[in-house]
Amino acid sequence: DRVNSISNEDSEYYALINQREVQKLKEGPILWDPSFLQMERTEIESD
């Protein structure tokens, strides 16, 4: 029983992570593009 509940929690956890990964892909790669993030960072620093 205990092993079963652990694997259940695990699959829920991975399902959650999967959902977030899919969400990232839906939002588009631009949000996660390193050069884009770097550009934003330098803009913030110049302020």
mmCIF file as gemmi writes it, N, C-alpha and C atoms, coordinates in Angstrom:
data_model
loop_
_atom_site.group_PDB
_atom_site.id
_atom_site.type_symbol
_atom_site.label_atom_id
_atom_site.label_alt_id
_atom_site.label_comp_id
_atom_site.label_asym_id
_atom_site.label_entity_id
_atom_site.label_seq_id
_atom_site.pdbx_PDB_ins_code
_atom_site.Cartn_x
_atom_site.Cartn_y
_atom_site.Cartn_z
_atom_site.occupancy
_atom_site.B_iso_or_equiv
_atom_site.pdbx_formal_charge
_atom_site.auth_seq_id
_atom_site.auth_asym_id
_atom_site.pdbx_PDB_model_num
ATOM 1 N N . ASP Axp A 1 ? 0.829 -1.206 0 1 0 ? 1 A 1
ATOM 2 C CA . ASP Axp A 1 ? 0 0 0 1 0 ? 1 A 1
ATOM 3 C C . ASP Axp A 1 ? 0.864 1.256 0 1 0 ? 1 A 1
ATOM 4 N N . ARG Axp A 2 ? 1.891 1.237 0.843 1 0 ? 2 A 1
ATOM 5 C CA . ARG Axp A 2 ? 2.735 2.415 0.966 1 0 ? 2 A 1
ATOM 6 C C . ARG Axp A 2 ? 3.459 2.706 -0.35 1 0 ? 2 A 1
ATOM 7 N N . VAL Axp A 3 ? 4.01 1.657 -0.942 1 0 ? 3 A 1
ATOM 8 C CA . VAL Axp A 3 ? 4.695 1.818 -2.223 1 0 ? 3 A 1
ATOM 9 C C . VAL Axp A 3 ? 3.727 2.367 -3.261 1 0 ? 3 A 1
ATOM 10 N N . ASN Axp A 4 ? 2.501 1.896 -3.2 1 0 ? 4 A 1
ATOM 11 C CA . ASN Axp A 4 ? 1.488 2.317 -4.155 1 0 ? 4 A 1
ATOM 12 C C . ASN Axp A 4 ? 1.215 3.813 -4.033 1 0 ? 4 A 1
ATOM 13 N N . SER Axp A 5 ? 1.063 4.296 -2.807 1 0 ? 5 A 1
ATOM 14 C CA . SER Axp A 5 ? 0.759 5.707 -2.61 1 0 ? 5 A 1
ATOM 15 C C . SER Axp A 5 ? 1.925 6.578 -3.068 1 0 ? 5 A 1
ATOM 16 N N . ILE Axp A 6 ? 3.141 6.095 -2.862 1 0 ? 6 A 1
ATOM 17 C CA . ILE Axp A 6 ? 4.316 6.851 -3.288 1 0 ? 6 A 1
ATOM 18 C C . ILE Axp A 6 ? 4.33 6.99 -4.805 1 0 ? 6 A 1
ATOM 19 N N . SER Axp A 7 ? 4.071 5.881 -5.504 1 0 ? 7 A 1
ATOM 20 C CA . SER Axp A 7 ? 4.088 5.944 -6.96 1 0 ? 7 A 1
ATOM 21 C C . SER Axp A 7 ? 2.937 6.81 -7.467 1 0 ? 7 A 1
ATOM 22 N N . ASN Axp A 8 ? 1.841 6.838 -6.73 1 0 ? 8 A 1
ATOM 23 C CA . ASN Axp A 8 ? 0.723 7.697 -7.101 1 0 ? 8 A 1
ATOM 24 C C . ASN Axp A 8 ? 1.118 9.164 -6.995 1 0 ? 8 A 1
ATOM 25 N N . GLU Axp A 9 ? 1.74 9.519 -5.897 1 0 ? 9 A 1
ATOM 26 C CA . GLU Axp A 9 ? 2.204 10.892 -5.718 1 0 ? 9 A 1
ATOM 27 C C . GLU Axp A 9 ? 3.19 11.254 -6.812 1 0 ? 9 A 1
ATOM 28 N N . ASP Axp A 10 ? 4.081 10.304 -7.113 1 0 ? 10 A 1
ATOM 29 C CA . ASP Axp A 10 ? 5.075 10.528 -8.151 1 0 ? 10 A 1
ATOM 30 C C . ASP Axp A 10 ? 4.422 10.858 -9.48 1 0 ? 10 A 1
ATOM 31 N N . SER Axp A 11 ? 3.445 10.053 -9.875 1 0 ? 11 A 1
ATOM 32 C CA . SER Axp A 11 ? 2.826 10.263 -11.178 1 0 ? 11 A 1
ATOM 33 C C . SER Axp A 11 ? 2.07 11.589 -11.202 1 0 ? 11 A 1
ATOM 34 N N . GLU Axp A 12 ? 1.477 11.966 -10.079 1 0 ? 12 A 1
ATOM 35 C CA . GLU Axp A 12 ? 0.804 13.269 -10.007 1 0 ? 12 A 1
ATOM 36 C C . GLU Axp A 12 ? 1.823 14.381 -10.179 1 0 ? 12 A 1
ATOM 37 N N . TYR Axp A 13 ? 2.967 14.214 -9.52 1 0 ? 13 A 1
ATOM 38 C CA . TYR Axp A 13 ? 4.038 15.202 -9.586 1 0 ? 13 A 1
ATOM 39 C C . TYR Axp A 13 ? 4.541 15.364 -11.015 1 0 ? 13 A 1
ATOM 40 N N . TYR Axp A 14 ? 4.763 14.22 -11.675 1 0 ? 14 A 1
ATOM 41 C CA . TYR Axp A 14 ? 5.264 14.277 -13.047 1 0 ? 14 A 1
ATOM 42 C C . TYR Axp A 14 ? 4.21 14.83 -13.995 1 0 ? 14 A 1
ATOM 43 N N . ALA Axp A 15 ? 2.947 14.542 -13.724 1 0 ? 15 A 1
ATOM 44 C CA . ALA Axp A 15 ? 1.872 15.087 -14.549 1 0 ? 15 A 1
ATOM 45 C C . ALA Axp A 15 ? 1.872 16.607 -14.436 1 0 ? 15 A 1
ATOM 46 N N . LEU Axp A 16 ? 2.097 17.097 -13.221 1 0 ? 16 A 1
ATOM 47 C CA . LEU Axp A 16 ? 2.146 18.534 -12.985 1 0 ? 16 A 1
ATOM 48 C C . LEU Axp A 16 ? 3.288 19.161 -13.765 1 0 ? 16 A 1
ATOM 49 N N . ILE Axp A 17 ? 4.469 18.561 -13.669 1 0 ? 17 A 1
ATOM 50 C CA . ILE Axp A 17 ? 5.635 19.061 -14.391 1 0 ? 17 A 1
ATOM 51 C C . ILE Axp A 17 ? 5.373 19.03 -15.889 1 0 ? 17 A 1
ATOM 52 N N . ASN Axp A 18 ? 4.775 17.942 -16.354 1 0 ? 18 A 1
ATOM 53 C CA . ASN Axp A 18 ? 4.449 17.825 -17.767 1 0 ? 18 A 1
ATOM 54 C C . ASN Axp A 18 ? 3.555 18.97 -18.207 1 0 ? 18 A 1
ATOM 55 N N . GLN Axp A 19 ? 2.551 19.274 -17.395 1 0 ? 19 A 1
ATOM 56 C CA . GLN Axp A 19 ? 1.618 20.352 -17.69 1 0 ? 19 A 1
ATOM 57 C C . GLN Axp A 19 ? 2.367 21.671 -17.838 1 0 ? 19 A 1
ATOM 58 N N . ARG Axp A 20 ? 3.292 21.923 -16.924 1 0 ? 20 A 1
ATOM 59 C CA . ARG Axp A 20 ? 4.045 23.177 -16.955 1 0 ? 20 A 1
ATOM 60 C C . ARG Axp A 20 ? 4.925 23.242 -18.187 1 0 ? 20 A 1
ATOM 61 N N . GLU Axp A 21 ? 5.532 22.109 -18.555 1 0 ? 21 A 1
ATOM 62 C CA . GLU Axp A 21 ? 6.366 22.075 -19.754 1 0 ? 21 A 1
ATOM 63 C C . GLU Axp A 21 ? 5.529 22.395 -20.984 1 0 ? 21 A 1
ATOM 64 N N . VAL Axp A 22 ? 4.35 21.794 -21.062 1 0 ? 22 A 1
ATOM 65 C CA . VAL Axp A 22 ? 3.454 22.04 -22.198 1 0 ? 22 A 1
ATOM 66 C C . VAL Axp A 22 ? 3.064 23.507 -22.225 1 0 ? 22 A 1
ATOM 67 N N . GLN Axp A 23 ? 2.789 24.071 -21.053 1 0 ? 23 A 1
ATOM 68 C CA . GLN Axp A 23 ? 2.415 25.478 -20.954 1 0 ? 23 A 1
ATOM 69 C C . GLN Axp A 23 ? 3.538 26.352 -21.496 1 0 ? 23 A 1
ATOM 70 N N . LYS Axp A 24 ? 4.773 26.029 -21.13 1 0 ? 24 A 1
ATOM 71 C CA . LYS Axp A 24 ? 5.931 26.776 -21.619 1 0 ? 24 A 1
ATOM 72 C C . LYS Axp A 24 ? 5.97 26.754 -23.136 1 0 ? 24 A 1
ATOM 73 N N . LEU Axp A 25 ? 5.765 25.562 -23.695 1 0 ? 25 A 1
ATOM 74 C CA . LEU Axp A 25 ? 5.826 25.418 -25.148 1 0 ? 25 A 1
ATOM 75 C C . LEU Axp A 25 ? 4.71 26.217 -25.803 1 0 ? 25 A 1
ATOM 76 N N . LYS Axp A 26 ? 3.543 26.225 -25.185 1 0 ? 26 A 1
ATOM 77 C CA . LYS Axp A 26 ? 2.4 26.963 -25.734 1 0 ? 26 A 1
ATOM 78 C C . LYS Axp A 26 ? 2.682 28.46 -25.715 1 0 ? 26 A 1
ATOM 79 N N . GLU Axp A 27 ? 3.296 28.931 -24.629 1 0 ? 27 A 1
ATOM 80 C CA . GLU Axp A 27 ? 3.577 30.359 -24.501 1 0 ? 27 A 1
ATOM 81 C C . GLU Axp A 27 ? 4.624 30.803 -25.502 1 0 ? 27 A 1
ATOM 82 N N . GLY Axp A 28 ? 5.414 29.861 -25.972 1 0 ? 28 A 1
ATOM 83 C CA . GLY Axp A 28 ? 6.383 30.185 -27.011 1 0 ? 28 A 1
ATOM 84 C C . GLY Axp A 28 ? 7.797 30.213 -26.489 1 0 ? 28 A 1
ATOM 85 N N . PRO Axp A 29 ? 8.739 29.845 -27.341 1 0 ? 29 A 1
ATOM 86 C CA . PRO Axp A 29 ? 10.14 29.738 -26.947 1 0 ? 29 A 1
ATOM 87 C C . PRO Axp A 29 ? 10.791 31.09 -26.657 1 0 ? 29 A 1
ATOM 88 N N . ILE Axp A 30 ? 10.192 32.182 -27.126 1 0 ? 30 A 1
ATOM 89 C CA . ILE Axp A 30 ? 10.804 33.503 -26.949 1 0 ? 30 A 1
ATOM 90 C C . ILE Axp A 30 ? 10.992 33.818 -25.465 1 0 ? 30 A 1
ATOM 91 N N . LEU Axp A 31 ? 10.038 33.388 -24.633 1 0 ? 31 A 1
ATOM 92 C CA . LEU Axp A 31 ? 10.135 33.655 -23.197 1 0 ? 31 A 1
ATOM 93 C C . LEU Axp A 31 ? 11.352 32.984 -22.586 1 0 ? 31 A 1
ATOM 94 N N . TRP Axp A 32 ? 11.764 31.864 -23.194 1 0 ? 32 A 1
ATOM 95 C CA . TRP Axp A 32 ? 12.833 31.072 -22.595 1 0 ? 32 A 1
ATOM 96 C C . TRP Axp A 32 ? 14.112 31.178 -23.401 1 0 ? 32 A 1
ATOM 97 N N . ASP Axp A 33 ? 14.167 32.134 -24.331 1 0 ? 33 A 1
ATOM 98 C CA . ASP Axp A 33 ? 15.365 32.302 -25.144 1 0 ? 33 A 1
ATOM 99 C C . ASP Axp A 33 ? 16.413 33.061 -24.337 1 0 ? 33 A 1
ATOM 100 N N . PRO Axp A 34 ? 17.587 32.482 -24.14 1 0 ? 34 A 1
ATOM 101 C CA . PRO Axp A 34 ? 18.62 33.088 -23.286 1 0 ? 34 A 1
ATOM 102 C C . PRO Axp A 34 ? 18.996 34.493 -23.73 1 0 ? 34 A 1
ATOM 103 N N . SER Axp A 35 ? 19.136 34.711 -25.037 1 0 ? 35 A 1
ATOM 104 C CA . SER Axp A 35 ? 19.535 36.034 -25.518 1 0 ? 35 A 1
ATOM 105 C C . SER Axp A 35 ? 18.437 37.053 -25.227 1 0 ? 35 A 1
ATOM 106 N N . PHE Axp A 36 ? 17.188 36.617 -25.288 1 0 ? 36 A 1
ATOM 107 C CA . PHE Axp A 36 ? 16.073 37.5 -24.983 1 0 ? 36 A 1
ATOM 108 C C . PHE Axp A 36 ? 16.105 37.886 -23.507 1 0 ? 36 A 1
ATOM 109 N N . LEU Axp A 37 ? 16.335 36.888 -22.646 1 0 ? 37 A 1
ATOM 110 C CA . LEU Axp A 37 ? 16.41 37.151 -21.211 1 0 ? 37 A 1
ATOM 111 C C . LEU Axp A 37 ? 17.581 38.075 -20.904 1 0 ? 37 A 1
ATOM 112 N N . GLN Axp A 38 ? 18.692 37.855 -21.587 1 0 ? 38 A 1
ATOM 113 C CA . GLN Axp A 38 ? 19.878 38.674 -21.363 1 0 ? 38 A 1
ATOM 114 C C . GLN Axp A 38 ? 19.594 40.122 -21.773 1 0 ? 38 A 1
ATOM 115 N N . MET Axp A 39 ? 18.92 40.279 -22.908 1 0 ? 39 A 1
ATOM 116 C CA . MET Axp A 39 ? 18.566 41.6 -23.398 1 0 ? 39 A 1
ATOM 117 C C . MET Axp A 39 ? 17.737 42.335 -22.349 1 0 ? 39 A 1
ATOM 118 N N . GLU Axp A 40 ? 16.749 41.638 -21.797 1 0 ? 40 A 1
ATOM 119 C CA . GLU Axp A 40 ? 15.901 42.235 -20.766 1 0 ? 40 A 1
ATOM 120 C C . GLU Axp A 40 ? 16.727 42.634 -19.553 1 0 ? 40 A 1
ATOM 121 N N . ARG Axp A 41 ? 17.645 41.766 -19.175 1 0 ? 41 A 1
ATOM 122 C CA . ARG Axp A 41 ? 18.442 42.021 -17.982 1 0 ? 41 A 1
ATOM 123 C C . ARG Axp A 41 ? 19.281 43.281 -18.163 1 0 ? 41 A 1
ATOM 124 N N . THR Axp A 42 ? 19.893 43.433 -19.323 1 0 ? 42 A 1
ATOM 125 C CA . THR Axp A 42 ? 20.748 44.602 -19.541 1 0 ? 42 A 1
ATOM 126 C C . THR Axp A 42 ? 19.906 45.866 -19.592 1 0 ? 42 A 1
ATOM 127 N N . GLU Axp A 43 ? 18.681 45.758 -20.111 1 0 ? 43 A 1
ATOM 128 C CA . GLU Axp A 43 ? 17.794 46.92 -20.125 1 0 ? 43 A 1
ATOM 129 C C . GLU Axp A 43 ? 17.484 47.359 -18.703 1 0 ? 43 A 1
ATOM 130 N N . ILE Axp A 44 ? 17.21 46.388 -17.84 1 0 ? 44 A 1
ATOM 131 C CA . ILE Axp A 44 ? 16.897 46.685 -16.442 1 0 ? 44 A 1
ATOM 132 C C . ILE Axp A 44 ? 18.106 47.322 -15.757 1 0 ? 44 A 1
ATOM 133 N N . GLU Axp A 45 ? 19.299 46.782 -16.042 1 0 ? 45 A 1
ATOM 134 C CA . GLU Axp A 45 ? 20.512 47.304 -15.411 1 0 ? 45 A 1
ATOM 135 C C . GLU Axp A 45 ? 20.803 48.733 -15.862 1 0 ? 45 A 1
ATOM 136 N N . SER Axp A 46 ? 20.509 49.047 -17.124 1 0 ? 46 A 1
ATOM 137 C CA . SER Axp A 46 ? 20.824 50.383 -17.628 1 0 ? 46 A 1
ATOM 138 C C . SER Axp A 46 ? 19.915 51.439 -17.005 1 0 ? 46 A 1
ATOM 139 N N . ASP Axp A 47 ? 18.739 51.022 -16.54 1 0 ? 47 A 1
ATOM 140 C CA . ASP Axp A 47 ? 17.857 51.95 -15.841 1 0 ? 47 A 1
ATOM 141 C C . ASP Axp A 47 ? 18.492 52.329 -14.516 1 0 ? 47 A 1
